[in-house]
Amino acid sequence: MIKKYRKKPIVIAALQFVDNVEELEAFVGEELYGNMNGAGKVQELIIPTLEGEMTATKGDFIIKGIRGEFYPCKPEIFNETYDEVI
């Protein structure tokens, strides 16, 4: 029998990747590597996750999970899944 489940309401910390590599490095706690565009701006970042390295592109959110792990999330998924806590 198939059951239905609801995601537990948890509060997470997240930063959106714009032009803030230093802020993201402080958040993640280590130097991040990325790919630059022709203008010398970082367009992609390599994020260490529990499953290995994942690529975050500009606009993605970097989420700190409940066990202190990090992972990227596309903005449309992030906005459908999370509401800002004030």
Buried (B, 14 or more C-beta within 10 A) or exposed (E): EEEEEEEEEEEBEBBBBEEBBEEBEEBBEEEBEBEEEEEEEBEBBBBBBEEEEBEBBBEBBBBBBEEEEBBBBEBEEBEEEBEEEE
